Amino acid sequence: MNLENKSACYLFRLLKQGKISAIEILKDCKERFQERDHELNAFVATSWKRAEKKAKKIDEIRKTGEEIPPLSGIPVAIKDNVARLRDSLTCCSNFLADFYPGYSATVVERLERAGAIIIGRTNMDEMAMGSTTETSAFFPTRNPHNLHRVPGGSSGGSAAAVGGGIVPLALGSETGGSIRQPASFCGVYGLRPTYGRISRFGLVAYASSLDQVGPFAADLDDLWLVFCQLAGRDERDPTTVAGKKLQRGGENFNPPSLRVALPREYIEKVEDKEIIKRLEQVCGSLEQAGVKIEEVSLIDPAKALAAYSVIATAEASSNLARFDGIRFGPEPDGVHNWEDFIRKSRTEGFGDEVKNRIALGALLLSSAYREDYYDRALMVREVIREELEDLWQRFDLVLSPATPTTAFELGSGREVSLQKYLSDILAIPGSLAGMPAISLPAGLNEDGLPLGLQVMGPKWSEPLLLDFAEFISQITGFGAEVEFRAEGGSRS
């Protein structure tokens, strides 16, 4: 049986009916990994023996007639900044090359409790700092639609693993746009949940007031399924919230009742005319279906990006102070005092992008600059949050492009360095305000590269976001663009 591009929900139904085994699902996944990942470089580590042991256990339980949990037998990949007991955890940095955590993240515990089979860890920008997965200390990941293009970042490995058809589900993390941007570049769905919806316990911190774990999937039902398994209160993460509704509209979903805002400032930031054209096509289809769409004016996302850059680097500088070479990290030779020990371990362990952000964050938190930069950035953040809260009094959702461009060329270097920093600009306002948003595929451009849109909603509105994304898919025919292009350019 050909299992390629089959949804997790479909695979689970086959498994539950006894038409396929968890071992067969895993074997099929491993074959696609062996066929494709030597070119994609989506994974930095795999755990096939551990996965096979879990698959056999699931098959044994199913044969007894005992009820199996909803992700049983489903292969899942996790980003390399999420802790899993007895697995390496590197954040794709030489600083953590030999680190093994003594516990699992809450999201990993919940995945495994739901029966998921974690097959490996995906590549990422070092310490989640980047937009292309090129700052990884190990190797760059490639876009499954064009191996000469980036998959986005920092969760590029997870997006590529799903977009390349290796796994149906993967976990990423997002501080600014690190789920939505790679999802857009790779033609899959990516969900950034409301801040506090999913536990961050066991996620290596970048900027704690912004970080969130979220899923990638090629199918909206799969995305909803894994989201429901992960969401909920965790005593180990005091920012999480309990009791929020997890129920989609179903037959009660009424598109003509929706009021959707279209922010002109976001559209003005888009450089690719094909993205604008596709947005206009989707808006036309929505209006024909009775959805009320109105252009609005919001704070320029460039101002949000400026505030985000200050807040994120300042928090990163504080969070990464723990990486000192004493508790973990490289132990430098030839040093004679603690100051030199720490300086040399960080110099040898971190790449340039991480060192630059730590240095900038430390500067912004210094007494000379904190009031002029960090405190003002916090004020801008509050203004953005209040603006969006006011917007929800008049509108249900915000629709916009997900990124200003499609995926840019791999290894393009300094000439597109600014473009890389700007690639998250349309995701930043929602991130600062802690709002949920979903990146959804909108077909391919003339060069075969995915186009992406994003839908943002008020806090705790994930069910509505998925209902609306599904409605867009139904009326436009756009869905996840899951494919793999071999180096020669032919579809494998």
DOMI-280026 format. One line per 3 residues: their letters; for each residue x, z, y of C-alpha. Coordinates in Angstrom, 2 decimals, padded with zeros to 5 digits. Last residue first. Layout:
N
A = X,Z,Y | ... .
***
This chain:
492
SRS = 010.52,-007.38,011.77 | 009.52,-009.24,014.92 | 012.16,-011.70,015.96 .
GGE = 014.46,-011.04,018.91 | 017.76,-011.27,017.05 | 018.37,-007.59,017.65 .
ARF = 015.16,-006.70,015.82 | 012.00,-006.21,017.84 | 009.80,-003.37,016.64 .
EVE = 006.12,-003.05,017.35 | 003.50,-000.58,018.50 | 001.63,-001.72,021.60 .
AGF = -000.90,001.11,021.81 | -004.29,-000.12,022.89 | -005.80,-002.53,025.38 .
GTI = -009.09,-004.15,024.39 | -010.39,-003.82,027.94 | -013.79,-002.17,027.43 .
QSI = -012.83,-000.07,024.40 | -009.33,000.89,025.60 | -010.71,002.02,028.95 .
FEA = -013.33,004.12,027.14 | -010.64,005.71,024.98 | -008.64,006.63,028.08 .
FDL = -011.80,008.11,029.62 | -012.53,010.25,026.56 | -008.88,011.29,026.38 .
LLP = -008.80,012.40,030.01 | -012.17,014.15,029.66 | -010.89,016.26,026.75 .
ESW = -007.66,017.03,028.69 | -009.59,018.47,031.65 | -008.01,021.97,031.56 .
KPG = -006.71,021.66,035.14 | -008.14,018.78,037.14 | -007.56,015.19,036.05 .
MVQ = -004.85,012.54,035.99 | -005.12,009.08,034.42 | -002.01,006.95,034.02 .
LGL = -001.48,003.24,033.55 | 001.20,001.45,031.56 | 002.55,-002.06,031.07 .
PLG = 004.57,-002.78,027.95 | 007.29,-005.45,027.94 | 006.64,-008.82,026.29 .
DEN = 008.29,-010.84,029.05 | 004.94,-012.09,030.41 | 003.68,-008.52,030.66 .
LGA = 002.24,-006.49,027.81 | -001.01,-004.55,027.43 | -002.34,-001.60,029.40 .
PLS = -000.99,001.33,027.40 | -002.04,004.86,028.40 | -000.18,007.65,030.15 .
IAP = -002.19,010.86,030.22 | -002.34,013.55,032.86 | -002.87,017.31,033.08 .
MGA = -002.40,019.13,036.40 | 000.34,021.72,037.00 | 000.47,020.97,040.75 .
LSG = 004.14,019.95,040.75 | 003.59,017.85,037.64 | 000.58,016.12,039.16 .
PIA = 002.60,015.10,042.21 | 005.60,013.95,040.10 | 004.02,011.36,037.81 .
LID = 003.98,008.50,040.33 | 007.64,009.10,041.26 | 008.97,009.15,037.70 .
SLY = 010.75,005.76,037.91 | 012.20,006.70,041.31 | 015.29,008.39,039.87 .
KQL = 015.98,005.42,037.62 | 015.42,002.95,040.47 | 018.00,004.86,042.52 .
SVE = 020.58,004.39,039.75 | 019.67,000.70,039.45 | 022.90,-000.80,040.81 .
RGS = 024.91,002.11,039.45 | 024.61,001.25,035.79 | 022.47,-001.34,034.05 .
GLE = 023.35,000.13,030.69 | 019.97,-000.75,029.21 | 017.85,-003.01,031.38 .
FAT = 014.70,-001.74,033.03 | 011.44,-000.74,031.41 | 008.43,-001.83,033.47 .
TPT = 008.23,-000.95,037.12 | 006.57,001.50,039.55 | 005.43,003.77,036.69 .
APS = 002.14,005.15,035.37 | -000.08,002.95,037.52 | -003.04,004.81,038.99 .
LVL = -006.37,006.42,038.11 | -007.39,009.83,039.46 | -010.26,011.70,037.82 .
DFR = -013.49,013.62,038.49 | -013.77,013.04,042.21 | -015.30,014.79,045.23 .
QWL = -014.54,018.48,044.67 | -011.60,017.43,042.51 | -009.90,016.08,045.64 .
DEL = -009.81,019.55,047.20 | -007.81,020.85,044.21 | -005.53,017.82,044.56 .
EER = -004.84,018.57,048.23 | -004.32,022.27,047.50 | -001.71,021.47,044.83 .
IVE = 000.06,019.02,047.13 | 000.15,021.59,049.96 | 001.49,024.21,047.55 .
RVM = 004.30,021.91,046.43 | 005.20,021.15,050.03 | 005.53,024.89,050.68 .
LAR = 007.74,025.32,047.61 | 009.94,022.50,048.89 | 010.21,024.31,052.22 .
DYY = 011.48,027.45,050.49 | 014.06,025.43,048.54 | 015.32,023.31,051.44 .
DER = 015.68,024.98,054.82 | 015.26,028.55,053.58 | 017.60,028.16,050.60 .
YAS = 020.38,026.31,052.43 | 022.89,028.83,053.78 | 021.83,031.66,051.48 .
SLL = 022.63,029.57,048.43 | 019.72,028.38,046.30 | 020.12,024.75,047.36 .
LAG = 023.86,024.83,046.62 | 023.31,026.21,043.12 | 020.75,023.50,042.47 .
LAI = 023.11,020.75,043.64 | 025.91,022.04,041.42 | 023.63,022.34,038.40 .
RNK = 022.23,018.87,039.03 | 025.68,017.27,039.30 | 026.94,019.07,036.19 .
VED = 023.96,017.85,034.19 | 024.42,014.24,035.27 | 028.19,014.35,034.70 .
GFG = 028.08,015.56,031.10 | 028.33,019.19,030.05 | 030.56,020.85,027.45 .
ETR = 034.07,020.25,028.79 | 033.35,021.34,032.36 | 031.04,024.12,031.18 .
SKR = 033.67,025.52,028.81 | 036.39,025.14,031.45 | 034.53,027.05,034.15 .
IFD = 033.41,029.81,031.79 | 036.90,030.44,030.43 | 038.51,030.09,033.87 .
EWN = 036.26,032.84,035.22 | 036.73,034.97,032.12 | 040.51,035.08,032.42 .
HVG = 043.61,033.61,030.74 | 042.58,030.14,029.57 | 044.64,027.92,027.27 .
DPE = 041.95,026.86,024.85 | 038.28,026.34,025.55 | 035.54,027.80,023.35 .
PGF = 032.75,025.23,023.23 | 029.17,026.48,023.40 | 027.40,029.64,022.37 .
RIG = 027.29,033.31,023.38 | 030.45,033.11,025.50 | 030.67,029.44,026.48 .
DFR = 028.69,030.03,029.68 | 025.39,028.34,029.05 | 023.25,031.19,030.39 .
ALN = 023.65,029.80,033.92 | 021.58,026.86,032.71 | 018.31,028.48,033.73 .
SSA = 019.41,029.25,037.29 | 020.89,025.82,037.99 | 017.88,024.23,036.33 .
EAT = 015.53,026.20,038.59 | 017.32,024.90,041.69 | 017.51,021.37,040.30 .
AIV = 013.78,021.32,039.55 | 012.70,022.81,042.89 | 014.83,020.51,045.06 .
SYA = 014.10,017.31,043.17 | 010.40,018.21,043.01 | 010.17,018.60,046.77 .
ALA = 011.76,015.19,047.32 | 009.58,013.61,044.65 | 006.44,015.07,046.23 .
KAP = 007.48,013.61,049.58 | 007.99,010.23,047.89 | 004.52,010.65,046.36 .
DIL = 003.05,010.10,049.86 | 000.28,012.65,050.24 | -003.07,011.20,049.24 .
SVE = -005.35,008.52,050.68 | -008.33,007.34,048.69 | -009.63,004.11,047.16 .
EIK = -012.96,004.56,045.43 | -014.01,003.79,041.88 | -017.53,004.51,040.57 .
VGA = -017.77,003.69,036.87 | -020.77,001.46,036.11 | -019.36,-000.67,033.29 .
QEL = -018.72,-003.53,035.72 | -016.78,-001.03,037.81 | -014.60,-000.15,034.83 .
SGC = -013.87,-003.80,034.02 | -012.87,-004.49,037.62 | -010.68,-001.38,037.70 .
VQE = -008.91,-002.57,034.54 | -008.24,-006.00,036.02 | -007.00,-004.48,039.28 .
LRK = -004.63,-002.21,037.36 | -003.34,-005.23,035.44 | -002.64,-007.11,038.65 .
IIE = -000.82,-004.14,040.12 | 001.35,-003.82,037.00 | 002.06,-007.57,037.06 .
KDE = 003.17,-007.27,040.70 | 006.04,-004.94,039.74 | 007.32,-002.88,042.67 .
VKE = 004.70,-000.11,042.64 | 005.13,002.43,045.46 | 002.20,001.01,047.46 .
IYE = -000.08,001.71,044.48 | 000.69,005.42,044.65 | 000.00,005.56,048.40 .
RPL = -003.32,003.77,047.84 | -004.67,006.51,045.58 | -007.51,005.21,043.35 .
AVR = -010.05,008.00,042.85 | -012.57,007.91,039.99 | -016.12,009.26,040.16 .
LSP = -017.68,009.41,036.72 | -021.43,009.37,036.06 | -021.34,005.74,034.93 .
PNF = -018.88,006.76,032.14 | -021.29,009.17,030.35 | -019.67,011.05,027.46 .
NEG = -022.56,012.79,025.65 | -022.02,010.73,022.50 | -018.57,012.28,022.10 .
GRQ = -017.74,014.50,025.07 | -014.54,016.01,023.74 | -014.21,019.68,022.87 .
LKK = -011.29,022.01,023.42 | -012.63,024.49,025.97 | -010.21,027.04,027.38 .
GAV = -010.23,030.42,025.66 | -006.61,031.40,026.01 | -004.00,030.71,028.70 .
TTP = -000.25,030.34,028.33 | 002.09,031.52,031.11 | 002.91,034.72,029.19 .
DRE = 004.78,032.76,026.50 | 005.55,035.00,023.50 | 001.93,036.14,023.31 .
DRG = 000.89,032.55,022.71 | -002.52,031.37,023.89 | -003.76,027.96,022.88 .
ALQ = -002.95,024.31,022.41 | -000.70,022.99,019.64 | -003.23,022.13,016.92 .
CFV = -005.69,020.70,019.44 | -002.96,018.46,020.90 | -002.12,017.17,017.42 .
LWL = -005.67,016.02,016.80 | -006.22,014.66,020.30 | -003.15,012.44,020.10 .
DDL = -004.15,011.29,016.63 | -007.62,010.39,017.90 | -005.96,008.50,020.74 .
DAA = -003.77,006.39,018.44 | -000.15,005.33,018.89 | 000.90,008.90,019.59 .
FPG = 003.14,010.98,021.82 | 002.58,014.72,022.23 | 003.27,017.32,024.94 .
VQD = 005.51,020.27,025.73 | 005.51,021.45,029.35 | 008.21,022.32,031.88 .
LSS = 007.29,022.73,035.57 | 007.66,026.41,036.53 | 010.44,026.81,033.96 .
AYA = 012.70,024.05,035.22 | 015.02,022.98,032.38 | 014.24,025.51,029.67 .
VLG = 015.07,024.98,026.01 | 011.66,024.99,024.32 | 011.35,027.84,021.82 .
FRS = 008.43,029.47,023.61 | 006.94,026.79,025.87 | 003.41,027.37,024.63 .
IRG = 000.76,024.74,025.28 | -002.08,024.95,027.86 | -000.07,026.89,030.45 .
YTP = 000.65,023.92,032.70 | -002.12,021.44,031.91 | -001.04,018.99,029.23 .
RLG = 001.25,015.97,029.67 | -000.07,013.42,027.22 | 001.67,010.24,026.08 .
YVG = 000.00,007.20,024.57 | 002.16,004.28,023.47 | 003.59,001.09,025.02 .
CFS = 007.29,002.01,025.03 | 007.85,001.97,028.81 | 004.52,003.71,029.48 .
APQ = 005.17,006.43,026.90 | 008.70,006.76,028.33 | 007.22,007.42,031.80 .
RIS = 004.39,009.69,030.71 | 006.45,012.13,028.64 | 009.47,012.73,030.88 .
GGT = 007.52,012.45,034.11 | 008.57,015.55,036.03 | 009.30,018.44,033.68 .
ESG = 008.02,016.88,030.49 | 008.65,017.63,026.86 | 008.33,015.44,023.81 .
LAL = 006.67,015.76,020.43 | 006.13,012.88,018.04 | 003.30,011.31,016.08 .
PVI = 002.68,008.14,014.06 | 006.30,007.91,012.91 | 008.67,004.95,012.48 .
GGG = 006.37,002.46,014.22 | 008.81,001.43,016.95 | 006.56,002.82,019.67 .
VAA = 006.35,006.15,017.84 | 010.11,006.55,017.35 | 010.73,004.96,020.76 .
ASG = 008.55,007.53,022.54 | 010.26,010.41,020.74 | 013.74,009.05,021.48 .
GSS = 012.93,008.42,025.14 | 011.87,011.98,025.90 | 014.08,012.16,029.02 .
GGP = 013.44,009.45,029.44 | 012.58,005.79,029.39 | 012.86,003.50,026.38 .
VRH = 015.68,001.50,028.03 | 015.88,-002.27,027.66 | 018.26,-004.50,025.68 .
LNH = 016.53,-003.63,022.41 | 013.31,-005.15,023.66 | 009.95,-003.94,022.36 .
PNR = 011.43,-000.94,020.50 | 013.26,000.23,023.66 | 016.75,001.41,022.83 .
TPF = 018.18,004.93,022.60 | 021.55,005.65,024.18 | 024.32,007.40,022.24 .
FAS = 025.71,010.90,021.61 | 026.06,012.88,024.85 | 022.61,011.70,025.93 .
TET = 022.74,010.52,029.56 | 021.33,007.14,028.51 | 017.95,008.53,027.50 .
TSG = 016.53,006.51,030.45 | 014.98,008.92,032.95 | 017.50,011.75,033.10 .
MAM = 018.03,015.47,032.78 | 016.33,016.70,029.61 | 019.40,018.85,028.77 .
EDM = 021.20,015.58,028.03 | 018.75,012.69,028.09 | 016.96,012.60,024.78 .
NTR = 017.36,011.60,021.14 | 014.84,012.69,018.56 | 014.98,015.41,015.94 .
GII = 013.93,014.89,012.35 | 011.35,014.50,009.60 | 008.90,017.24,010.50 .
IAG = 006.13,017.14,007.91 | 002.84,018.29,009.43 | 000.68,020.68,007.40 .
ARE = -001.20,022.41,010.24 | 000.99,025.50,009.78 | 003.98,023.20,010.19 .
LRE = 002.72,021.91,013.50 | 001.81,025.41,014.68 | 005.23,026.82,013.83 .
VVT = 006.89,023.87,015.55 | 004.79,024.37,018.69 | 005.66,028.08,018.69 .
ASY = 009.37,027.25,018.64 | 011.24,028.19,015.49 | 013.76,031.02,015.10 .
GPY = 017.47,031.75,014.64 | 018.60,028.64,016.48 | 021.47,026.52,015.11 .
FDA = 024.18,025.50,017.61 | 027.18,023.37,016.66 | 026.95,020.58,019.27 .
LFN = 025.39,022.84,021.87 | 027.78,022.11,024.76 | 028.25,018.57,023.51 .
SCC = 024.75,017.90,024.78 | 021.89,016.03,023.13 | 019.64,019.08,023.66 .
TLS = 021.76,020.29,020.71 | 019.47,022.17,018.33 | 020.51,022.00,014.68 .
DRL = 017.82,022.86,012.16 | 017.67,026.10,010.15 | 014.76,027.43,012.24 .
RAV = 013.34,024.84,014.59 | 013.88,024.98,018.34 | 012.60,022.23,020.65 .
NDK = 015.23,020.57,022.87 | 016.00,017.77,020.41 | 012.54,016.24,020.68 .
IAV = 010.40,016.51,017.58 | 009.40,013.84,015.05 | 006.26,014.01,012.93 .
PIG = 005.46,012.64,009.47 | 001.87,013.42,008.42 | 001.51,014.95,004.95 .
SLP = -001.00,017.57,006.02 | -001.95,017.28,009.68 | -005.53,018.54,009.26 .
PIE = -004.90,021.52,006.93 | -005.45,021.18,003.14 | -008.47,022.61,001.36 .
EGT = -007.66,023.71,-002.20 | -008.61,021.27,-004.92 | -005.61,022.21,-007.05 .
KRI = -004.26,018.68,-006.66 | -004.16,019.11,-002.88 | -001.92,022.19,-003.14 .
EDI = 000.58,020.39,-005.37 | 000.66,017.37,-003.07 | 001.31,019.61,-000.06 .
KKA = 004.18,021.34,-001.88 | 005.72,018.00,-002.76 | 005.55,016.90,000.89 .
KKE = 007.24,020.13,002.08 | 010.14,019.66,-000.36 | 010.46,016.03,000.71 .
ARK = 010.66,017.06,004.37 | 013.46,019.55,003.66 | 015.35,016.86,001.81 .
WST = 014.67,014.32,004.56 | 015.93,016.45,007.45 | 016.98,013.99,010.14 .
AVF = 019.27,014.24,013.17 | 019.96,012.32,016.40 | 016.93,010.05,016.10 .
ANL = 015.69,007.16,018.28 | 018.85,005.13,017.83 | 016.77,001.92,017.95 .
EHD = 019.23,-000.32,016.13 | 020.24,001.93,013.21 | 016.73,003.33,013.55 .
REQ = 014.97,000.28,012.22 | 015.23,-000.36,008.50 | 016.31,003.12,007.47 .
FRE = 013.54,004.70,009.55 | 010.99,002.24,008.20 | 012.01,003.15,004.65 .
KCD = 011.88,006.86,005.45 | 008.30,006.55,006.72 | 007.21,004.78,003.54 .
KLI = 008.82,007.49,001.42 | 007.11,010.20,003.48 | 003.67,008.65,003.00 .
EIA = 004.35,008.23,-000.71 | 005.47,011.87,-001.03 | 002.32,013.02,000.77 .
SIK = 000.32,011.25,-001.91 | -002.16,008.38,-001.67 | -005.69,007.69,-002.76 .
GQK = -006.32,011.39,-003.46 | -009.26,011.54,-001.06 | -007.44,014.10,001.11 .
LLR = -004.37,011.87,001.24 | -006.36,008.80,002.22 | -008.18,010.79,004.92 .
FLY = -004.86,012.18,006.18 | -003.38,008.70,006.43 | -006.34,007.52,008.50 .
CAS = -006.09,010.49,010.88 | -002.34,009.97,011.23 | -002.94,006.36,012.19 .
KNE = -001.63,003.43,010.17 | 001.04,001.45,011.99 | 002.88,000.67,008.73 .
LNM = 001.21,002.13,005.63 | 001.33,-000.97,003.44 | 000.00,000.00,000.00 .
***
